[in-house]
Amino acid sequence: MRILGKRIMVTADNVDSERVKDGIVIPKGVVDLQNDGHFVKVLLIGDRVTKFKVGDTVFLPRFSGHPYDYEGQDVIITNEDDIPAIQE
């Protein structure tokens, strides 16, 4: 599969835990409680994506993108501009 334009494919599940800038680890159970979205990994990127690369952890807002089954894995395809934050 090749993603076109400014779209990215991300995992549909939260990443196991998140480490914030100050070194605090947020366990998956706490991340799951957030109503506004969740952190996911970037799997594939389109040919015009400039903000992200494969493997980045990004914040996916609630109800963003289109769910899809890719090689037996639940993924979400969304527009690059719909991702408001990247974890550094």
N, C-alpha and C positions, 0 to 999 in steps of 0.2 A: 504494500500500500504506500502511496505517496500522498502526503498532505499538500494541498495547494494554497497559494496566496498567503494571507496573514493569519492562518489558522494553526492551532497547536492541538496535539493529542495528549491528554493527561490521564493518569490512573483515576479510576472512579472511587477508590478507597483513600481514606486518610493515611498519611505516613505514620509509622509507629509512634514516633515522638518528635517533638520540635525543640531545638535549643535556641533560645532567644539571645540577643546580643550580649546580655549580662551573664550568660552561661547557665541560666535556669532552664531545666528540661521540663517541658510540658508533656505529661504522659498522654497516650492515645485516648484513654477514657475521658480525660478532661477536654481534649480537642473535639471529641465527638459531641460534647454538650453545647458547643457553640451553635447558635441559630443562624449566623450570618454567612457561613461558608466553612471551608476546610482547606488544609494544606495537602497538596498533591505533588507528584513527580511528573515532569515533562517527559513524554516518551518519544514523540516525533514532532517535527516542526515543518511548517510550510516553507516554500522557496523565498518568500518575502518577509519572513520573521526576522526582526532585528533586536528585540529586547531580551529574548530567552534562548537557551541552548538545551539540548537533550540532557537530562539528569538534574536540571534545576528544580528546586522546591518552590512552588508558587502558591499563592492564596487564591482559591477558586470560590467566588461568591455563590451564595445559595441560588439555585435555579439557573445557573449559567450553563451554556453549551447544550450539546445533543448527545445523549447516551448512545453507545454503540458497542457491539460485541466484536472484538478484534482478536482473532486467533484464540478464542476461548476465554479472553480476559475482558472484564467490563471496563470500558474507557469512556472518556468524554471528549468530544471535539468542540473546541470553542475558539472564538476570535481572540487574537493577541491583545486587542484593545480592551477586552473584558476582564483581563487579569490586572488587579490593582496593585499587587505587591509581590516581591520576590524575596526569599530568605537568603541573606548573604552570610 
